[in-house]
Amino acid sequence: MRISNETKIGALIVVTVAIFYWGFEFLKGKNIFNHTNDFYVKYDRVDGLKEANYIVIKGFKVGQISGILFNPKDLSKILVHISLYADVKIPKNSIAKIYSIDFLGNKGIDLILSGSEDYYKENDTINGEYEIPITEQLTPIKKSFESILFTIDTLTKKTSRIFDEPTNQHIKESLRNIQLITASIESQKLKLGLILDELESITKTFNENDENISASLKNISSITDSIEHSQIKSAILNLNNAAKETNNILTEINSGRGSVGKIVNSDSLYIQLNNVSKNLDQLITDLRQNPKKYVHFSIFGRKSK
């Protein structure tokens, strides 16, 4: 059977249109050969959200945005049509959160899954949230900062009017001194850094010689044990006992007990010795003065009475 030229041209046109349609959808991020499940999300605002933008779960792409339209039943809400891969199941009470893809303002949807065991069915509506951009979060801070700067500027102007020129000069010098102190602190930070480097080096040396230090400590412990078990301990103990005995003897002497104690603590012996000394001194004096009274010498013998 011979195919006519008209049939060939028609088939070529159909194939061309199909390829064109597939290419157009592919450029939009859609793949017509993949089966997807459709869901909807309601938002108060969708700034930066566009069709074909990605939908992710923990950063992994699981679908894309198919369309953005107003909700006919609630014009205050914007309805976003999303298409997810067929094998992706969304637990109920999950949240579809709009987040910033880049710093250019482009947005995507991040699915934050709940722990529910019940899942949304196709064409169900998922809860949506909108992440406030950083620029909007910083707006109140920016306004507060601008207000503070304005207040400082006003205060500076009023201060310059209140104070005279010498006072303003003193203020400038004080600020200059503060700058010098700050510079000094910076220089000290460098010295502190060098000191910390030295400490780190010392610590490193200790760590490198840890085995040697441990061996030295073991040797000291061994020497201490040797002293503990040597005769030095016994000698010290005997010396301590001797000191105690000496202390007991001195206590006995001080209390007057015993012969030595009586001699040390009684003055009778002193008096007797003193009297003997005096008598001996008198005897020696009389002996010198009257030698004949005690010694008789005669060339021819003793004279008879």
TINULO-216324 format. One line per field, with one value per atom (N, C-alpha, C): residue number from 0; residue in three letters; x, y negated, z. Coordinates in steps of 0.05 Angstrom, whole numbers, plus 5000, padded with zeros to 4 digits. Example, Ala and Ser with C-alpha at 12.3 -4.5 7.8 and 13.67 -1.06 7.14 Angstrom:
<pts>
num: (0,0,0,1,1,1)
residuo: (ALA,ALA,ALA,SER,SER,SER)
x: (5264,5246,5264,5257,5273,5258)
y: (5114,5090,5066,5045,5021,4999)
z: (5156,5156,5156,5142,5143,5157)
</pts>
This chain:
<pts>
num: (0,0,0,1,1,1,2,2,2,3,3,3,4,4,4,5,5,5,6,6,6,7,7,7,8,8,8,9,9,9,10,10,10,11,11,11,12,12,12,13,13,13,14,14,14,15,15,15,16,16,16,17,17,17,18,18,18,19,19,19,20,20,20,21,21,21,22,22,22,23,23,23,24,24,24,25,25,25,26,26,26,27,27,27,28,28,28,29,29,29,30,30,30,31,31,31,32,32,32,33,33,33,34,34,34,35,35,35,36,36,36,37,37,37,38,38,38,39,39,39,40,40,40,41,41,41,42,42,42,43,43,43,44,44,44,45,45,45,46,46,46,47,47,47,48,48,48,49,49,49,50,50,50,51,51,51,52,52,52,53,53,53,54,54,54,55,55,55,56,56,56,57,57,57,58,58,58,59,59,59,60,60,60,61,61,61,62,62,62,63,63,63,64,64,64,65,65,65,66,66,66,67,67,67,68,68,68,69,69,69,70,70,70,71,71,71,72,72,72,73,73,73,74,74,74,75,75,75,76,76,76,77,77,77,78,78,78,79,79,79,80,80,80,81,81,81,82,82,82,83,83,83,84,84,84,85,85,85,86,86,86,87,87,87,88,88,88,89,89,89,90,90,90,91,91,91,92,92,92,93,93,93,94,94,94,95,95,95,96,96,96,97,97,97,98,98,98,99,99,99,100,100,100,101,101,101,102,102,102,103,103,103,104,104,104,105,105,105,106,106,106,107,107,107,108,108,108,109,109,109,110,110,110,111,111,111,112,112,112,113,113,113,114,114,114,115,115,115,116,116,116,117,117,117,118,118,118,119,119,119,120,120,120,121,121,121,122,122,122,123,123,123,124,124,124,125,125,125,126,126,126,127,127,127,128,128,128,129,129,129,130,130,130,131,131,131,132,132,132,133,133,133,134,134,134,135,135,135,136,136,136,137,137,137,138,138,138,139,139,139,140,140,140,141,141,141,142,142,142,143,143,143,144,144,144,145,145,145,146,146,146,147,147,147,148,148,148,149,149,149,150,150,150,151,151,151,152,152,152,153,153,153,154,154,154,155,155,155,156,156,156,157,157,157,158,158,158,159,159,159,160,160,160,161,161,161,162,162,162,163,163,163,164,164,164,165,165,165,166,166,166,167,167,167,168,168,168,169,169,169,170,170,170,171,171,171,172,172,172,173,173,173,174,174,174,175,175,175,176,176,176,177,177,177,178,178,178,179,179,179,180,180,180,181,181,181,182,182,182,183,183,183,184,184,184,185,185,185,186,186,186,187,187,187,188,188,188,189,189,189,190,190,190,191,191,191,192,192,192,193,193,193,194,194,194,195,195,195,196,196,196,197,197,197,198,198,198,199,199,199,200,200,200,201,201,201,202,202,202,203,203,203,204,204,204,205,205,205,206,206,206,207,207,207,208,208,208,209,209,209,210,210,210,211,211,211,212,212,212,213,213,213,214,214,214,215,215,215,216,216,216,217,217,217,218,218,218,219,219,219,220,220,220,221,221,221,222,222,222,223,223,223,224,224,224,225,225,225,226,226,226,227,227,227,228,228,228,229,229,229,230,230,230,231,231,231,232,232,232,233,233,233,234,234,234,235,235,235,236,236,236,237,237,237,238,238,238,239,239,239,240,240,240,241,241,241,242,242,242,243,243,243,244,244,244,245,245,245,246,246,246,247,247,247,248,248,248,249,249,249,250,250,250,251,251,251,252,252,252,253,253,253,254,254,254,255,255,255,256,256,256,257,257,257,258,258,258,259,259,259,260,260,260,261,261,261,262,262,262,263,263,263,264,264,264,265,265,265,266,266,266,267,267,267,268,268,268,269,269,269,270,270,270,271,271,271,272,272,272,273,273,273,274,274,274,275,275,275,276,276,276,277,277,277,278,278,278,279,279,279,280,280,280,281,281,281,282,282,282,283,283,283,284,284,284,285,285,285,286,286,286,287,287,287,288,288,288,289,289,289,290,290,290,291,291,291,292,292,292,293,293,293,294,294,294,295,295,295,296,296,296,297,297,297,298,298,298,299,299,299,300,300,300,301,301,301,302,302,302,303,303,303,304,304,304)
residuo: (MET,MET,MET,ARG,ARG,ARG,ILE,ILE,ILE,SER,SER,SER,ASN,ASN,ASN,GLU,GLU,GLU,THR,THR,THR,LYS,LYS,LYS,ILE,ILE,ILE,GLY,GLY,GLY,ALA,ALA,ALA,LEU,LEU,LEU,ILE,ILE,ILE,VAL,VAL,VAL,VAL,VAL,VAL,THR,THR,THR,VAL,VAL,VAL,ALA,ALA,ALA,ILE,ILE,ILE,PHE,PHE,PHE,TYR,TYR,TYR,TRP,TRP,TRP,GLY,GLY,GLY,PHE,PHE,PHE,GLU,GLU,GLU,PHE,PHE,PHE,LEU,LEU,LEU,LYS,LYS,LYS,GLY,GLY,GLY,LYS,LYS,LYS,ASN,ASN,ASN,ILE,ILE,ILE,PHE,PHE,PHE,ASN,ASN,ASN,HIS,HIS,HIS,THR,THR,THR,ASN,ASN,ASN,ASP,ASP,ASP,PHE,PHE,PHE,TYR,TYR,TYR,VAL,VAL,VAL,LYS,LYS,LYS,TYR,TYR,TYR,ASP,ASP,ASP,ARG,ARG,ARG,VAL,VAL,VAL,ASP,ASP,ASP,GLY,GLY,GLY,LEU,LEU,LEU,LYS,LYS,LYS,GLU,GLU,GLU,ALA,ALA,ALA,ASN,ASN,ASN,TYR,TYR,TYR,ILE,ILE,ILE,VAL,VAL,VAL,ILE,ILE,ILE,LYS,LYS,LYS,GLY,GLY,GLY,PHE,PHE,PHE,LYS,LYS,LYS,VAL,VAL,VAL,GLY,GLY,GLY,GLN,GLN,GLN,ILE,ILE,ILE,SER,SER,SER,GLY,GLY,GLY,ILE,ILE,ILE,LEU,LEU,LEU,PHE,PHE,PHE,ASN,ASN,ASN,PRO,PRO,PRO,LYS,LYS,LYS,ASP,ASP,ASP,LEU,LEU,LEU,SER,SER,SER,LYS,LYS,LYS,ILE,ILE,ILE,LEU,LEU,LEU,VAL,VAL,VAL,HIS,HIS,HIS,ILE,ILE,ILE,SER,SER,SER,LEU,LEU,LEU,TYR,TYR,TYR,ALA,ALA,ALA,ASP,ASP,ASP,VAL,VAL,VAL,LYS,LYS,LYS,ILE,ILE,ILE,PRO,PRO,PRO,LYS,LYS,LYS,ASN,ASN,ASN,SER,SER,SER,ILE,ILE,ILE,ALA,ALA,ALA,LYS,LYS,LYS,ILE,ILE,ILE,TYR,TYR,TYR,SER,SER,SER,ILE,ILE,ILE,ASP,ASP,ASP,PHE,PHE,PHE,LEU,LEU,LEU,GLY,GLY,GLY,ASN,ASN,ASN,LYS,LYS,LYS,GLY,GLY,GLY,ILE,ILE,ILE,ASP,ASP,ASP,LEU,LEU,LEU,ILE,ILE,ILE,LEU,LEU,LEU,SER,SER,SER,GLY,GLY,GLY,SER,SER,SER,GLU,GLU,GLU,ASP,ASP,ASP,TYR,TYR,TYR,TYR,TYR,TYR,LYS,LYS,LYS,GLU,GLU,GLU,ASN,ASN,ASN,ASP,ASP,ASP,THR,THR,THR,ILE,ILE,ILE,ASN,ASN,ASN,GLY,GLY,GLY,GLU,GLU,GLU,TYR,TYR,TYR,GLU,GLU,GLU,ILE,ILE,ILE,PRO,PRO,PRO,ILE,ILE,ILE,THR,THR,THR,GLU,GLU,GLU,GLN,GLN,GLN,LEU,LEU,LEU,THR,THR,THR,PRO,PRO,PRO,ILE,ILE,ILE,LYS,LYS,LYS,LYS,LYS,LYS,SER,SER,SER,PHE,PHE,PHE,GLU,GLU,GLU,SER,SER,SER,ILE,ILE,ILE,LEU,LEU,LEU,PHE,PHE,PHE,THR,THR,THR,ILE,ILE,ILE,ASP,ASP,ASP,THR,THR,THR,LEU,LEU,LEU,THR,THR,THR,LYS,LYS,LYS,LYS,LYS,LYS,THR,THR,THR,SER,SER,SER,ARG,ARG,ARG,ILE,ILE,ILE,PHE,PHE,PHE,ASP,ASP,ASP,GLU,GLU,GLU,PRO,PRO,PRO,THR,THR,THR,ASN,ASN,ASN,GLN,GLN,GLN,HIS,HIS,HIS,ILE,ILE,ILE,LYS,LYS,LYS,GLU,GLU,GLU,SER,SER,SER,LEU,LEU,LEU,ARG,ARG,ARG,ASN,ASN,ASN,ILE,ILE,ILE,GLN,GLN,GLN,LEU,LEU,LEU,ILE,ILE,ILE,THR,THR,THR,ALA,ALA,ALA,SER,SER,SER,ILE,ILE,ILE,GLU,GLU,GLU,SER,SER,SER,GLN,GLN,GLN,LYS,LYS,LYS,LEU,LEU,LEU,LYS,LYS,LYS,LEU,LEU,LEU,GLY,GLY,GLY,LEU,LEU,LEU,ILE,ILE,ILE,LEU,LEU,LEU,ASP,ASP,ASP,GLU,GLU,GLU,LEU,LEU,LEU,GLU,GLU,GLU,SER,SER,SER,ILE,ILE,ILE,THR,THR,THR,LYS,LYS,LYS,THR,THR,THR,PHE,PHE,PHE,ASN,ASN,ASN,GLU,GLU,GLU,ASN,ASN,ASN,ASP,ASP,ASP,GLU,GLU,GLU,ASN,ASN,ASN,ILE,ILE,ILE,SER,SER,SER,ALA,ALA,ALA,SER,SER,SER,LEU,LEU,LEU,LYS,LYS,LYS,ASN,ASN,ASN,ILE,ILE,ILE,SER,SER,SER,SER,SER,SER,ILE,ILE,ILE,THR,THR,THR,ASP,ASP,ASP,SER,SER,SER,ILE,ILE,ILE,GLU,GLU,GLU,HIS,HIS,HIS,SER,SER,SER,GLN,GLN,GLN,ILE,ILE,ILE,LYS,LYS,LYS,SER,SER,SER,ALA,ALA,ALA,ILE,ILE,ILE,LEU,LEU,LEU,ASN,ASN,ASN,LEU,LEU,LEU,ASN,ASN,ASN,ASN,ASN,ASN,ALA,ALA,ALA,ALA,ALA,ALA,LYS,LYS,LYS,GLU,GLU,GLU,THR,THR,THR,ASN,ASN,ASN,ASN,ASN,ASN,ILE,ILE,ILE,LEU,LEU,LEU,THR,THR,THR,GLU,GLU,GLU,ILE,ILE,ILE,ASN,ASN,ASN,SER,SER,SER,GLY,GLY,GLY,ARG,ARG,ARG,GLY,GLY,GLY,SER,SER,SER,VAL,VAL,VAL,GLY,GLY,GLY,LYS,LYS,LYS,ILE,ILE,ILE,VAL,VAL,VAL,ASN,ASN,ASN,SER,SER,SER,ASP,ASP,ASP,SER,SER,SER,LEU,LEU,LEU,TYR,TYR,TYR,ILE,ILE,ILE,GLN,GLN,GLN,LEU,LEU,LEU,ASN,ASN,ASN,ASN,ASN,ASN,VAL,VAL,VAL,SER,SER,SER,LYS,LYS,LYS,ASN,ASN,ASN,LEU,LEU,LEU,ASP,ASP,ASP,GLN,GLN,GLN,LEU,LEU,LEU,ILE,ILE,ILE,THR,THR,THR,ASP,ASP,ASP,LEU,LEU,LEU,ARG,ARG,ARG,GLN,GLN,GLN,ASN,ASN,ASN,PRO,PRO,PRO,LYS,LYS,LYS,LYS,LYS,LYS,TYR,TYR,TYR,VAL,VAL,VAL,HIS,HIS,HIS,PHE,PHE,PHE,SER,SER,SER,ILE,ILE,ILE,PHE,PHE,PHE,GLY,GLY,GLY,ARG,ARG,ARG,LYS,LYS,LYS,SER,SER,SER,LYS,LYS,LYS)
x: (5017,5000,5018,5011,5027,5015,5033,5024,5025,5003,5003,5020,5027,5043,5028,5001,4986,4988,4987,4989,5017,5037,5064,5067,5056,5058,5043,5019,5003,5017,5029,5044,5068,5081,5104,5096,5073,5063,5056,5043,5036,5061,5081,5106,5119,5120,5133,5119,5093,5078,5083,5083,5088,5116,5135,5163,5164,5151,5152,5138,5115,5101,5119,5131,5148,5172,5184,5207,5199,5175,5166,5161,5148,5142,5168,5187,5213,5228,5227,5240,5227,5202,5188,5193,5208,5215,5196,5178,5159,5168,5162,5168,5141,5130,5104,5103,5126,5127,5127,5131,5130,5103,5092,5066,5069,5052,5053,5025,5026,5001,4999,4975,4970,4959,4969,4959,4956,4944,4940,4949,4959,4968,4957,4947,4936,4958,4961,4981,4968,4978,4970,4985,5009,5025,5045,5052,5070,5092,5103,5124,5147,5154,5177,5172,5148,5142,5133,5144,5138,5132,5117,5112,5139,5139,5162,5184,5181,5200,5199,5221,5224,5208,5200,5189,5209,5218,5238,5229,5241,5239,5267,5275,5302,5323,5316,5335,5334,5318,5316,5291,5294,5272,5252,5227,5206,5183,5185,5163,5168,5147,5149,5121,5122,5098,5085,5059,5045,5029,5021,5005,5000,4994,4988,4962,4942,4917,4902,4883,4866,4847,4842,4823,4795,4779,4752,4735,4739,4722,4733,4757,4769,4789,4780,4798,4821,4820,4842,4865,4861,4882,4890,4915,4925,4929,4919,4921,4944,4961,4984,4980,4981,4978,5006,5011,5037,5034,5055,5055,5079,5073,5094,5097,5121,5126,5106,5098,5078,5085,5111,5120,5123,5118,5121,5094,5094,5071,5074,5053,5054,5037,5049,5033,5015,4992,4974,4987,4978,4990,5018,5027,5053,5049,5072,5071,5087,5075,5089,5098,5124,5134,5149,5142,5156,5182,5204,5230,5246,5267,5284,5304,5303,5322,5349,5350,5374,5369,5390,5388,5375,5366,5353,5323,5313,5284,5268,5281,5267,5259,5236,5225,5220,5220,5212,5195,5187,5170,5185,5187,5200,5178,5175,5155,5166,5155,5163,5144,5152,5135,5129,5105,5097,5102,5096,5100,5075,5055,5029,5031,5015,5014,4991,4975,4954,4966,4959,4971,4949,4958,4940,4934,4910,4903,4906,4907,4910,4888,4897,4879,4871,4883,4878,4893,4885,4898,4917,4942,4963,4965,4971,4976,5001,4999,5021,5031,5057,5069,5088,5092,5110,5133,5157,5181,5186,5186,5191,5220,5224,5251,5268,5295,5313,5312,5307,5306,5283,5260,5238,5242,5257,5264,5282,5299,5319,5307,5284,5272,5268,5256,5253,5280,5300,5326,5338,5334,5344,5332,5305,5292,5302,5305,5316,5343,5360,5388,5388,5370,5369,5359,5340,5331,5353,5370,5392,5412,5418,5437,5427,5401,5390,5391,5386,5388,5416,5436,5464,5472,5463,5470,5458,5433,5420,5434,5441,5454,5482,5495,5522,5519,5499,5496,5489,5471,5464,5488,5504,5527,5547,5551,5570,5560,5534,5524,5526,5522,5523,5551,5570,5598,5612,5631,5647,5670,5686,5707,5728,5737,5757,5746,5720,5708,5706,5699,5698,5725,5746,5773,5781,5773,5778,5764,5740,5726,5740,5750,5765,5790,5804,5829,5822,5800,5792,5787,5773,5768,5794,5813,5839,5854,5852,5865,5852,5826,5813,5823,5827,5838,5866,5883,5910,5909,5890,5888,5879,5861,5853,5876,5893,5916,5936,5939,5956,5946,5920,5908,5913,5911,5917,5946,5965,5993,5997,5983,5985,5973,5953,5942,5963,5980,6002,6021,6029,6046,6033,6007,5993,5992,5990,5990,6017,6039,6066,6069,6058,6060,6044,6021,6005,6019,6033,6049,6070,6084,6105,6093,6070,6057,6049,6040,6034,6058,6081,6106,6115,6113,6120,6102,6076,6057,6064,6071,6079,6104,6123,6148,6141,6123,6115,6102,6085,6071,6091,6111,6131,6148,6153,6170,6154,6129,6111,6122,6134,6144,6168,6186,6209,6201,6181,6172,6159,6143,6131,6152,6174,6195,6209,6213,6226,6209,6183,6165,6165,6166,6168,6193,6216,6241,6240,6228,6225,6208,6187,6169,6185,6202,6218,6237,6250,6269,6254,6231,6215,6208,6200,6194,6219,6242,6267,6273,6270,6274,6254,6230,6209,6216,6229,6236,6264,6280,6308,6309,6335,6339,6337,6335,6333,6307,6287,6262,6265,6279,6283,6300,6321,6338,6323,6306,6290,6271,6260,6242,6257,6282,6298,6305,6312,6318,6294,6271,6247,6242,6247,6243,6264,6289,6309,6301,6290,6281,6259,6241,6220,6231,6251,6263,6278,6292,6306,6286,6265,6244,6232,6230,6220,6239,6265,6286,6286,6285,6284,6259,6237,6213,6216,6229,6235,6253,6273,6292,6277,6261,6247,6227,6216,6196,6209,6236,6249,6250,6243,6244,6271,6281,6307,6329,6353,6376,6384,6385,6392,6371,6346,6324,6327,6333,6336,6359,6381,6405,6399,6385,6380,6360,6340,6318,6321,6339,6342,6367,6365,6387,6403,6396,6411,6440,6443,6470,6486,6473,6488,6497,6479,6486,6510,6509,6530,6557,6555,6580,6591,6573,6581,6594,6583,6595,6623,6625,6651,6672,6663,6681,6691,6672,6679,6699,6693,6710,6738,6739,6764,6780,6766,6779,6790,6775,6785,6809,6808,6831,6856,6853,6877,6888,6870,6879,6894,6883,6895,6922,6922,6947,6969,6961,6981,6991,6972,6979,6993,6986,6997,7006,7027,7037,7047,7058,7070,7048,7025,7002,6996,7003,6996,7020,7044,7068,7091,7105,7128,7153,7172,7198,7220,7239,7263,7287,7308,7333,7343,7340,7351,7329,7307,7286,7265,7244,7222,7228,7222,7227,7208,7222,7205,7192,7169,7154,7162)
y: (5024,5000,4975,4959,4935,4912,4899,4876,4851,4836,4812,4790,4771,4748,4732,4730,4715,4728,4754,4768,4764,4765,4761,4733,4713,4685,4682,4694,4692,4705,4728,4742,4725,4713,4696,4672,4661,4638,4645,4669,4678,4683,4696,4701,4675,4656,4631,4616,4615,4602,4615,4643,4657,4651,4651,4645,4616,4598,4570,4567,4581,4579,4591,4614,4627,4609,4597,4580,4555,4543,4520,4526,4549,4557,4564,4576,4583,4558,4537,4512,4500,4505,4494,4511,4533,4551,4574,4578,4600,4623,4647,4671,4685,4685,4695,4726,4738,4767,4778,4760,4767,4762,4782,4779,4764,4745,4729,4728,4721,4716,4687,4676,4648,4642,4619,4610,4579,4568,4539,4528,4503,4491,4462,4453,4426,4409,4385,4366,4338,4322,4294,4277,4286,4271,4291,4285,4303,4287,4266,4249,4266,4264,4277,4306,4316,4344,4344,4363,4364,4393,4396,4422,4436,4462,4479,4478,4461,4461,4487,4495,4521,4523,4548,4555,4576,4572,4589,4600,4623,4634,4638,4622,4623,4618,4600,4592,4610,4631,4650,4643,4640,4633,4655,4649,4669,4661,4638,4628,4599,4586,4559,4545,4519,4503,4503,4511,4513,4488,4473,4449,4433,4407,4389,4374,4375,4363,4355,4337,4329,4352,4354,4373,4362,4374,4363,4361,4379,4379,4360,4351,4333,4315,4291,4273,4262,4265,4256,4275,4299,4319,4323,4331,4338,4368,4381,4410,4418,4435,4444,4474,4480,4507,4520,4542,4555,4583,4593,4620,4634,4657,4673,4699,4710,4737,4757,4777,4795,4811,4816,4832,4816,4790,4773,4771,4779,4778,4756,4740,4717,4723,4726,4731,4707,4712,4690,4672,4647,4626,4618,4627,4617,4588,4574,4545,4541,4526,4518,4489,4486,4459,4447,4422,4407,4397,4402,4394,4381,4367,4353,4372,4374,4391,4377,4351,4336,4307,4290,4262,4244,4256,4241,4239,4252,4251,4274,4294,4317,4335,4347,4363,4391,4409,4437,4446,4471,4482,4505,4504,4525,4539,4565,4581,4591,4582,4590,4612,4637,4659,4663,4670,4677,4707,4715,4743,4760,4749,4763,4787,4807,4831,4829,4808,4803,4784,4789,4774,4759,4736,4722,4738,4734,4746,4726,4735,4717,4696,4671,4647,4637,4648,4637,4610,4594,4569,4572,4563,4565,4538,4539,4513,4499,4473,4457,4436,4430,4409,4393,4367,4350,4341,4346,4337,4308,4292,4263,4259,4243,4239,4224,4228,4216,4186,4176,4146,4135,4149,4140,4143,4165,4169,4147,4137,4116,4088,4085,4058,4045,4058,4045,4037,4055,4049,4025,4023,4001,3975,3975,3951,3943,3962,3956,3944,3956,3946,3917,3912,3885,3866,3874,3857,3851,3872,3868,3848,3851,3833,3804,3801,3775,3763,3779,3769,3761,3778,3771,3745,3742,3718,3693,3696,3673,3667,3688,3684,3671,3679,3668,3638,3631,3603,3587,3597,3583,3581,3602,3602,3581,3579,3559,3531,3527,3501,3495,3515,3511,3505,3522,3519,3497,3484,3464,3478,3462,3473,3489,3478,3494,3522,3522,3548,3567,3556,3573,3584,3567,3576,3598,3595,3617,3643,3640,3664,3677,3661,3672,3686,3673,3686,3712,3712,3737,3759,3752,3772,3781,3762,3770,3789,3783,3801,3829,3829,3855,3871,3857,3869,3880,3864,3873,3898,3898,3921,3946,3941,3964,3974,3956,3965,3980,3970,3984,4012,4014,4041,4059,4048,4065,4075,4057,4065,4086,4083,4103,4130,4128,4153,4169,4155,4169,4182,4167,4179,4203,4200,4222,4246,4241,4263,4277,4262,4274,4291,4280,4295,4321,4320,4344,4364,4353,4371,4385,4370,4381,4403,4397,4416,4441,4437,4460,4477,4463,4477,4493,4480,4494,4519,4515,4537,4560,4552,4572,4587,4572,4585,4605,4597,4615,4640,4636,4659,4677,4665,4682,4697,4686,4699,4711,4718,4729,4755,4772,4798,4793,4774,4769,4758,4740,4728,4750,4767,4789,4807,4813,4830,4817,4790,4776,4777,4773,4774,4802,4823,4850,4854,4843,4845,4832,4808,4793,4809,4821,4838,4862,4874,4897,4889,4865,4855,4851,4839,4834,4860,4880,4906,4918,4915,4926,4913,4886,4872,4881,4886,4895,4921,4939,4966,4968,4946,4947,4942,4943,4939,4910,4891,4863,4858,4872,4869,4879,4902,4912,4893,4882,4863,4838,4828,4805,4811,4836,4844,4846,4857,4859,4832,4813,4786,4772,4778,4766,4777,4804,4816,4804,4800,4788,4760,4745,4718,4719,4738,4740,4747,4766,4774,4750,4735,4711,4691,4688,4669,4679,4705,4716,4711,4715,4710,4681,4663,4634,4627,4640,4635,4644,4668,4678,4658,4648,4629,4604,4593,4568,4571,4595,4599,4605,4609,4613,4642,4660,4688,4699,4718,4730,4713,4724,4710,4686,4688,4665,4643,4651,4632,4617,4631,4618,4599,4608,4590,4565,4568,4545,4527,4537,4521,4512,4524,4517,4499,4477,4459,4466,4488,4495,4503,4517,4525,4500,4481,4457,4442,4441,4427,4441,4468,4483,4479,4481,4477,4449,4429,4402,4399,4412,4411,4424,4447,4461,4443,4429,4411,4388,4377,4356,4366,4389,4400,4406,4417,4423,4397,4377,4351,4339,4341,4332,4348,4375,4391,4384,4380,4373,4346,4327,4300,4302,4317,4320,4335,4354,4369,4351,4333,4314,4295,4286,4266,4279,4303,4316,4344,4345,4372,4388,4374,4389,4403,4392,4404,4432,4437,4463,4480,4468,4483,4474,4493,4487,4499,4481,4490,4483,4501,4496,4509,4494,4505,4527,4524,4543,4561,4561,4578,4562,4574,4561,4554,4528,4518,4531,4540,4552,4532,4538,4520,4523)
z: (5000,5000,5000,4982,4978,4995,5011,5027,5011,5012,4996,5008,4992,5001,5023,5020,5039,5067,5068,5093,5106,5089,5100,5111,5097,5106,5132,5134,5158,5182,5178,5199,5208,5189,5195,5212,5204,5219,5248,5251,5278,5295,5284,5299,5306,5287,5292,5315,5314,5335,5362,5362,5387,5398,5380,5390,5400,5386,5394,5422,5425,5451,5473,5468,5488,5495,5475,5480,5496,5489,5503,5533,5538,5565,5580,5565,5578,5586,5569,5576,5601,5605,5628,5653,5650,5672,5675,5656,5657,5639,5649,5632,5629,5604,5599,5601,5602,5603,5632,5651,5680,5691,5705,5717,5744,5748,5773,5786,5812,5827,5833,5830,5834,5861,5873,5899,5897,5918,5919,5946,5946,5971,5971,5994,5997,6011,6000,6011,6013,6033,6035,6014,6008,5988,5975,5950,5935,5922,5935,5923,5913,5887,5876,5867,5872,5865,5836,5820,5791,5783,5761,5751,5743,5746,5740,5761,5781,5803,5818,5831,5843,5869,5875,5901,5912,5937,5948,5975,5982,6009,6019,6040,6050,6028,6010,5989,5964,5964,5941,5925,5899,5882,5880,5885,5884,5866,5853,5836,5828,5817,5809,5810,5808,5809,5781,5780,5754,5748,5768,5763,5788,5785,5807,5799,5816,5810,5836,5833,5855,5862,5888,5897,5893,5877,5872,5896,5915,5939,5960,5958,5978,5963,5955,5940,5956,5983,6000,5999,5988,5987,5958,5954,5928,5927,5906,5904,5885,5895,5880,5873,5847,5838,5836,5850,5849,5839,5825,5815,5827,5840,5853,5840,5841,5829,5842,5826,5835,5860,5863,5886,5912,5911,5934,5949,5975,5991,6012,6015,6034,6058,6083,6107,6113,6124,6132,6153,6154,6172,6164,6140,6130,6121,6118,6111,6086,6067,6043,6047,6052,6060,6036,6030,6009,6020,6006,6016,5993,6000,5981,5968,5942,5928,5925,5920,5917,5927,5923,5932,5911,5889,5868,5873,5893,5900,5889,5876,5866,5890,5888,5910,5901,5920,5915,5939,5938,5960,5973,5999,6015,6030,6025,6039,6065,6087,6114,6123,6123,6128,6158,6164,6192,6196,6221,6227,6225,6212,6210,6192,6198,6181,6161,6163,6142,6121,6096,6074,6058,6046,6029,6003,5994,5968,5946,5921,5899,5898,5892,5891,5918,5940,5967,5969,5990,5995,6019,6015,6036,6050,6076,6090,6080,6077,6066,6085,6084,6100,6081,6089,6074,6091,6082,6097,6092,6113,6110,6101,6080,6070,6091,6089,6108,6106,6082,6079,6095,6095,6111,6141,6148,6177,6187,6169,6177,6176,6164,6162,6189,6209,6235,6247,6244,6255,6241,6214,6199,6208,6213,6222,6249,6267,6294,6293,6275,6272,6261,6242,6231,6252,6269,6291,6310,6316,6335,6323,6297,6284,6285,6280,6280,6308,6329,6356,6363,6355,6361,6347,6322,6307,6321,6329,6343,6369,6384,6410,6406,6385,6379,6373,6357,6351,6376,6393,6417,6436,6437,6455,6446,6419,6409,6415,6417,6424,6453,6470,6499,6509,6500,6510,6494,6508,6495,6480,6467,6450,6466,6489,6505,6513,6521,6529,6505,6482,6458,6452,6456,6451,6470,6495,6515,6507,6497,6488,6465,6446,6423,6433,6452,6463,6477,6492,6505,6485,6463,6442,6430,6426,6415,6434,6460,6480,6479,6476,6473,6449,6427,6404,6409,6424,6430,6448,6467,6485,6469,6450,6433,6417,6406,6391,6409,6434,6453,6459,6462,6467,6443,6419,6395,6395,6403,6405,6426,6449,6470,6462,6444,6434,6419,6404,6390,6409,6431,6451,6464,6470,6482,6464,6438,6419,6419,6422,6423,6448,6471,6496,6494,6482,6478,6460,6440,6423,6439,6457,6473,6492,6504,6521,6506,6481,6464,6458,6454,6448,6473,6497,6522,6526,6521,6524,6505,6480,6460,6470,6481,6491,6513,6532,6553,6541,6521,6509,6495,6481,6467,6487,6511,6531,6553,6547,6568,6579,6561,6571,6589,6582,6599,6626,6626,6651,6668,6656,6671,6683,6667,6678,6702,6700,6722,6747,6743,6766,6779,6762,6772,6788,6778,6793,6820,6820,6846,6865,6855,6871,6882,6865,6874,6896,6892,6913,6939,6937,6961,6975,6959,6971,6984,6972,6983,7010,7011,7036,7057,7048,7066,7079,7063,7074,7084,7084,7093,7123,7134,7162,7171,7151,7158,7174,7166,7181,7209,7213,7240,7256,7243,7258,7267,7249,7256,7279,7278,7300,7326,7326,7350,7361,7342,7350,7363,7352,7364,7392,7395,7422,7442,7433,7450,7459,7440,7446,7467,7465,7485,7512,7513,7539,7551,7535,7545,7556,7542,7552,7579,7582,7608,7630,7624,7645,7654,7634,7640,7656,7650,7665,7694,7699,7726,7741,7727,7740,7748,7730,7735,7758,7761,7782,7809,7810,7835,7844,7826,7833,7826,7844,7840,7852,7852,7863,7848,7822,7805,7808,7809,7812,7839,7860,7886,7886,7873,7873,7857,7834,7817,7829,7842,7852,7881,7897,7925,7928,7946,7950,7975,7989,8013,8007,7985,7976,7970,7956,7950,7975,7996,8021,8035,8036,8049,8034,8008,7992,7996,7998,8003,8030,8050,8077,8078,8064,8063,8049,8028,8014,8032,8048,8066,8087,8100,8121,8109,8085,8073,8067,8059,8054,8080,8102,8128,8137,8133,8141,8126,8100,8084,8092,8098,8107,8134,8153,8179,8177,8157,8153,8143,8127,8116,8138,8154,8174,8199,8206,8230,8222,8207,8199,8222,8242,8264,8281,8278,8293,8283,8259,8247,8241,8236,8228,8247,8259,8277,8265,8260,8249,8269,8271,8289,8277,8277,8266,8284,8310,8329,8341,8327,8337,8351,8358,8370,8399,8405,8431,8451,8473,8493,8511,8520,8536,8565)
</pts>
